[in-house]
Amino acid sequence: QVQLVESGGGLVQAGGSLRLSCAASGRTFSNYAMGWFRQAPGKEREFVAAIRWSAGSTYSLDSLKGRFTISRDNAKNTVYLQMNSLKPEDTAVYYCALSGYYYCSYSACYEKDRYDYWGQGTQVTVQS
């Protein structure tokens, strides 16, 4: 089993920044990628960004490029999401996810079904 614990959410003014963290523990040896998703009220959970764990290469939602950056600390089994220039439409619960699919170690995994483990979510609220 794998446990994912997110932290770093909160209330921020528009234009501000937050950094989310997600620490993975347990049977993480089959970690091929980690990602961030978000879900706003009344909307589907959507992909935000992901990182191929071994290679460290990243990809993200086109509309967020330039504002959101995903990174990882291998030694700490932790993935981060740096969010800058936040907008009210970024308000959502942000979820960390881990993929055990080898495919995700070399390709792009945008679908929720590609991720096996999920954190409990952390609320991000951006005030205008």
Backbone torsions as a table, in degrees:
resi	resn	phi	psi	omega
1	GLN	NA	152.8	179.0
2	VAL	-123.5	138.3	175.2
3	GLN	-115.8	135.7	178.0
4	LEU	-122.4	128.1	-178.7
5	VAL	-125.0	116.6	179.6
6	GLU	-92.6	155.4	173.5
7	SER	-155.6	167.0	174.4
8	GLY	104.4	-4.3	178.5
9	GLY	-73.2	173.1	178.8
10	GLY	161.8	-165.7	-179.5
11	LEU	-103.0	131.8	-178.1
12	VAL	-143.7	152.2	176.7
13	GLN	-78.9	152.1	175.9
14	ALA	-54.6	136.8	-176.8
15	GLY	93.1	-11.4	-179.5
16	GLY	-82.7	-175.5	-176.7
17	SER	-132.0	153.4	172.0
18	LEU	-144.0	151.9	172.6
19	ARG	-123.8	119.7	177.0
20	LEU	-92.4	145.8	176.3
21	SER	-124.6	150.4	176.6
22	CYS	-142.0	115.1	-179.5
23	ALA	-100.6	128.9	179.5
24	ALA	-103.0	139.1	177.0
25	SER	-142.4	165.9	-178.4
26	GLY	97.1	-143.1	-175.5
27	ARG	-83.4	72.9	-174.6
28	THR	-92.3	6.7	-176.6
29	PHE	-66.7	-21.2	179.1
30	SER	-99.0	29.4	179.4
31	ASN	-83.2	111.4	179.5
32	TYR	-102.6	-23.4	178.0
33	ALA	-161.6	154.1	172.3
34	MET	-131.6	147.3	-175.7
35	GLY	-142.5	168.4	173.1
36	TRP	-120.1	136.2	173.9
37	PHE	-125.6	165.6	175.0
38	ARG	-143.0	154.4	-179.7
39	GLN	-139.5	114.8	176.6
40	ALA	-88.2	157.8	-179.6
41	PRO	-55.6	129.3	177.8
42	GLY	77.1	6.5	-177.8
43	LYS	-121.5	163.4	177.0
44	GLU	-73.0	154.6	174.1
45	ARG	-70.3	129.7	-175.8
46	GLU	-121.8	150.4	178.2
47	PHE	-67.8	141.6	176.3
48	VAL	-115.2	-58.2	-176.7
49	ALA	-163.5	159.0	177.6
50	ALA	-150.1	161.0	179.5
51	ILE	-135.0	132.7	176.1
52	ARG	-77.2	120.7	-163.9
53	TRP	-64.5	-45.5	-176.7
54	SER	-71.5	-48.7	-175.9
55	ALA	-77.2	-29.4	-177.3
56	GLY	81.3	4.4	180.0
57	SER	-77.6	150.2	-172.7
58	THR	-127.3	162.0	172.7
59	TYR	-153.4	155.3	-176.0
60	SER	-151.4	170.9	176.4
61	LEU	-62.0	131.2	-176.2
62	ASP	-54.1	-39.8	-175.4
63	SER	-69.4	-13.4	-178.2
64	LEU	-104.2	-7.9	-178.7
65	LYS	-60.5	137.8	-178.3
66	GLY	95.9	-20.0	178.2
67	ARG	-114.0	-38.3	-177.6
68	PHE	-110.3	137.2	179.3
69	THR	-133.8	130.0	176.5
70	ILE	-102.0	143.5	177.6
71	SER	-150.1	171.9	-179.2
72	ARG	-144.8	156.8	172.7
73	ASP	-121.0	103.5	-176.8
74	ASN	-57.4	-44.0	-174.7
75	ALA	-62.9	-30.8	-178.0
76	LYS	-100.0	-0.1	-176.2
77	ASN	51.0	45.0	-174.7
78	THR	-126.9	139.0	175.5
79	VAL	-116.8	146.0	-177.1
80	TYR	-122.9	154.1	171.4
81	LEU	-131.3	107.6	176.1
82	GLN	-87.8	122.5	-176.8
83	MET	-119.4	118.2	-179.9
84	ASN	-115.9	163.7	178.1
85	SER	47.9	49.4	-175.3
86	LEU	-64.9	145.9	-179.3
87	LYS	-121.2	156.7	177.9
88	PRO	-54.9	-32.3	179.8
89	GLU	-71.8	-6.7	173.9
90	ASP	-83.3	-6.1	179.3
91	THR	-61.4	124.3	-176.9
92	ALA	-177.2	171.2	166.5
93	VAL	-89.8	128.1	-178.0
94	TYR	-102.5	130.6	-177.7
95	TYR	-117.4	138.9	172.7
96	CYS	-95.0	145.6	-179.4
97	ALA	-143.5	152.2	-179.5
98	LEU	-124.9	135.5	-179.7
99	SER	-109.3	132.2	174.6
100	GLY	-101.7	13.9	179.0
101	TYR	-88.6	121.8	179.1
102	TYR	-56.5	-36.1	178.4
103	TYR	-50.7	-36.4	-176.9
104	CYS	-75.6	-8.1	177.9
105	SER	-80.3	-16.1	-179.3
106	TYR	-132.0	-7.3	179.5
107	SER	-125.0	-172.5	-177.7
108	ALA	-103.9	128.9	-178.6
109	CYS	-117.3	99.9	-179.4
110	TYR	-96.2	-17.0	-172.8
111	GLU	-85.9	142.6	178.6
112	LYS	-59.5	-34.9	-176.1
113	ASP	-65.5	-14.5	179.4
114	ARG	-81.9	-5.1	-176.2
115	TYR	-112.8	130.6	-172.2
116	ASP	-93.2	-31.0	-174.9
117	TYR	-126.5	145.4	-176.4
118	TRP	-133.6	146.5	172.1
119	GLY	-81.8	179.6	-176.1
120	GLN	-82.2	-13.5	179.4
121	GLY	94.6	149.9	176.3
122	THR	-135.2	134.4	-174.6
123	GLN	-81.0	131.5	171.6
124	VAL	-119.2	123.3	179.5
125	THR	-123.7	124.9	-179.3
126	VAL	-113.5	119.0	-179.0
127	GLN	-93.1	140.5	179.0
128	SER	-84.8	NA	NA
